[in-house]
C-alpha cells in the first residue's frame, strides 16, 4: 500500500522525511522521521498539554463521563488535559511523548491538533536547501526497493554484475540507438534512468496481475 511521505524543516534548516507510522488502531503519537532523530509535532511548540488537570477544566461531556471511573485518576502521571478533554499519555525514559489519545475519541492525539507536516512528490533535494542524508537515503530505498510503495512494474537489471530489482509506477523509453535508456518513475515521482542494455526483464507485480 502506498503511503504519503511528508516533509518538515527544523529550526536549524534541515528538512526531514516522515511517514504517518502511527495509524489507528495504534496508540502511538506523531510522525517519526526516517532517520529516527526527529518526532513531530513537538510538545510546547505545536501543542500544549495540561499536566495538572482539575475537574473544572474538563468541559467535554464524554470526558466528564469518564471522571470517577477506576481507570481515570486526575492525579496519575498518565492523565493530562488538552482543549477541555482528558488525554491518556505515555512517555519514554527521557520524557518524550510516545503515546497520547483523548479518552472521548479513539484516534491518536496528533490527528486532533492543528498541525500536519506538508506532503511532497518528486525529488525533495531539488526543492529544499538541506535534506537529511539518512532520511533521504531511506526514502529512496523505500521508493525503489521491494513493493512497499505499490509500484505496478518490477524492473530487473544488471548493476556491476549483480541483478537488482526496482519497482516503478511507469517506464518510458529515452533516446534511441546505442545510448537508449529507460526512465523509471516511482509511485511518488522519483525518476532514474537505466541503460536499456542493462535491463533483464520488466514484469507486472503479482498484486497487479489482471485476468482477461
Secondary structure, DSSP 8 states (H G I E B T S, - for coil): ----EEEEE-TTSEEEEEE----TT--B-SEEETTSS-EES-BTTTB--BSS--GGG---HHHHTTTTSTT--TTSTTEEEETTEEEEEEE-TTS-EEEEEETT-SSBGGGSSS---EE--S-GGGTSSEE-HHHHHHHHHHHHSTTTT--SEEEEEEETTEEEEEEESEEEEES-GGG-EEEEE-TTS-EEEEEGGGEEEEEE-GGG----
